[in-house]
Amino acid sequence: MGAKSFRNSAPLEHVLKQMGIPLERQNYIKLGNSLFESLGKEILAHAWIHQIHQLTDGHKLFIIDGLRYPEEAELYRTKSNFVLVAVRSDDETRYDRSKHASDSHKEADSDYAEFLRTSSDSDQEKYIDQLMQQADFSIDNNGSLQDLQQSVERMVANILRD
C-alpha cells in the first residue's frame, strides 16, 4: 500500500523511556492525560499534521493509529481526503493480542479485569464509541491477520476509487 503510519502512543512511549518510567498502560494514560489537559486533546493531531507536511518521501497515504478524542477527528477532518476508519475487536481479543504484541509491556502486569477497569476508567477511552460511530468505514478485527489485511485492501480500493 505504501502507507506511512503514526502511532499516537509513540511520543508518549518516547517520553516515558527518556524519563526511565516503566512502559505500563497506566503510565501511558497518566502522561497522556497530563499532555492533553495542558496542551489540548488535539495536540498529537497537530504534531502529526505538521510532520506529514514536512515529509518529502512521496507517501500519499497516512495512517494515524490511536485516536482517542473527537477534537482529533475534527482537526483531521479539516484536511482534505481524511477518512476515519473504526477498527473493531471485542475486549477479550484486544486483551489477548495486547499480551502478545511487540509493545506488550503495556499490559504485562495486567489481568483481564484490570484491563477492562483501566479501559473504562480512562478519560482517553470514553470517546472511542463516539469516534467509532463517526467513522467513514468500519473494519471487524476479530479474525486473523489475513482477514484484516483483506478488509483493509478492500477499503483502500473503495477510497481510491471514489
C-alpha positions in Angstrom: 0.0 0.0 0.0 2.9 2.4 0.6 1.3 4.0 3.6 3.2 5.8 6.3 1.9 5.2 9.8 2.0 7.1 13.0 1.0 5.7 16.4 -0.4 8.2 18.9 1.3 6.2 21.7 4.8 6.7 20.1 5.5 10.2 21.5 4.3 9.1 25.0 6.5 6.0 24.8 9.5 8.2 23.9 8.9 10.4 26.9 8.4 7.5 29.3 11.6 5.8 28.1 13.6 9.1 28.4 12.4 9.5 31.9 13.1 5.9 32.9 9.4 5.3 33.7 8.1 1.8 33.2 6.2 1.3 29.9 2.9 0.3 31.5 -0.5 1.2 30.4 -1.3 3.2 33.4 1.8 5.4 32.8 0.8 6.0 29.2 -2.6 7.1 30.4 -1.3 9.4 33.1 1.2 11.0 30.8 -1.4 11.3 28.0 -3.9 12.9 30.4 -1.4 15.5 31.6 -0.4 16.3 28.0 -4.0 16.6 26.7 -5.2 18.6 29.7 -2.4 21.2 29.4 -1.9 21.4 25.6 -5.3 20.3 24.2 -6.8 17.0 23.2 -5.8 17.5 19.6 -2.1 18.2 20.3 -0.9 14.9 18.8 -3.1 15.6 15.7 -1.3 19.0 15.3 2.1 17.3 15.6 1.3 14.5 13.0 -0.2 17.0 10.6 3.0 19.1 10.9 5.2 16.1 10.4 3.2 14.9 7.4 3.6 18.4 5.8 7.4 18.1 6.3 7.6 14.7 4.5 9.2 14.6 1.1 9.3 10.8 0.6 6.3 10.6 -1.7 3.8 9.0 0.6 0.2 9.8 -0.2 -1.5 7.5 2.3 -1.0 8.1 6.1 -2.4 6.1 8.9 -2.8 7.6 12.4 -3.3 4.9 14.9 -4.9 5.5 18.3 -7.3 8.5 18.0 -9.0 8.9 21.4 -10.8 12.3 21.2 -13.4 13.9 19.0 -11.2 17.0 18.8 -8.5 15.0 17.0 -11.0 13.7 14.4 -12.4 17.3 14.0 -8.9 18.6 13.2 -8.1 15.9 10.8 -11.5 16.4 9.0 -10.4 19.9 8.2 -7.7 18.4 6.0 -8.5 17.1 2.5 -9.1 13.4 1.9 -9.3 12.5 5.6 -11.1 9.2 6.2 -11.9 8.0 9.7 -11.8 4.2 10.0 -13.0 2.3 13.0 -11.2 -1.0 13.6 -13.3 -3.0 15.9 -12.5 -6.0 18.1 -14.0 -7.3 21.2 -12.4 -6.7 24.6 -11.2 -10.2 25.1 -9.5 -10.2 21.6 -7.9 -6.9 22.3 -6.6 -8.1 25.7 -5.2 -11.4 24.3 -3.5 -9.5 21.5 -2.1 -6.9 23.8 -0.4 -9.6 25.9 1.4 -10.9 22.8 2.1 -7.7 20.9 5.5 -6.2 20.5 4.6 -3.4 22.9 3.0 -5.9 25.3 4.9 -4.3 28.2 1.9 -2.1 28.4 -0.2 -5.0 29.6 2.4 -7.3 31.1 1.3 -6.9 34.7 -2.4 -6.6 33.9 -5.1 -9.3 34.2 -8.3 -9.1 32.1 -10.3 -7.5 34.9 -7.6 -4.8 35.3 -7.5 -4.3 31.6 -11.3 -3.7 31.5 -11.2 -1.5 34.5 -8.4 0.7 33.1 -10.2 0.9 29.8 -13.5 2.0 31.4 -11.9 4.4 33.9 -9.7 6.2 31.4 -10.6 9.6 30.0 -8.8 8.5 26.9 -11.2 5.6 26.3 -14.5 7.3 27.0 -14.9 8.8 23.5 -14.0 5.7 21.5 -17.6 4.6 20.9 -18.5 8.1 19.7 -15.5 8.1 17.3 -16.4 4.6 16.0 -19.9 5.9 15.3 -18.5 8.8 13.3 -16.2 6.6 11.2 -16.5 6.6 7.5 -15.6 2.9 7.4 -15.6 0.1 9.9 -13.5 -3.0 9.9 -14.0 -6.0 12.0 -10.7 -7.1 13.6 -11.8 -10.2 15.4 -10.4 -12.6 12.8 -7.0 -13.4 11.5 -4.3 -11.0 10.3 -5.1 -12.2 6.8 -8.8 -11.3 7.3 -7.7 -7.8 8.5 -5.4 -7.3 5.6 -8.1 -8.2 3.1 -10.6 -5.9 4.7 -8.1 -3.0 4.6 -7.2 -3.7 1.0 -10.9 -3.6 0.0 -11.5 -0.4 2.0 -8.5 1.3 0.4 -9.6 0.2 -3.0 -13.0 1.8 -2.3 -11.5 5.0 -1.0 -9.1 5.4 -4.0 -12.0 4.6 -6.4 -14.1 7.5 -5.1 
